[in-house]
Amino acid sequence: MKYKLVVSDDANNDVENAMDYYENEQKGLGKKYLLSVRACSKLIVQNP
């Protein structure tokens, strides 16, 4: 069975805000954070 992760607009906004925060703390850290969120999202879809 194939699953799909549904993410609310509020959750997307939270991720964007966190990414901006981390990027302001250290250049490149926001991108690293976003990649981690995406990797976790893939794991959730693969093994809910």
Buried (B, 14 or more C-beta within 10 A) or exposed (E): EEEEEEEEEEEEEEBEEBBEEBBEEEEEBBEEBBEEBEEEEEEEEEEE
